[in-house]
């Protein structure tokens, strides 16, 4: 999967499968992303979303970080 040339999802419900698919595809090619690189990809994905959908994404990401014990 080529992230740069792929059509980006416009809704939160589609963002996570898209992102996880991208990360999985990269891993199969022995490519790993740093936390800042992953955050950049999320930021790029949110650009295609409405403000409401981007806020949903932020809330879910925040919850995931809290559950995993990561700080922002």
SULSUL-V721870 format. One record per run of one state. SS is the DSSP state (hx for helix, st for strand, lp for the rest). FROM is the first residue (numbers start at 1). TO is the last residue. If there is no record, write none. Layout:
# SULSUL-V721870
SS_FROM_TO + SS_FROM_TO
This chain:
# SULSUL-V721870
lp_1_11 + hx_12_28 + lp_29_34 + hx_35_46 + lp_47_50 + hx_51_68 + lp_69_72
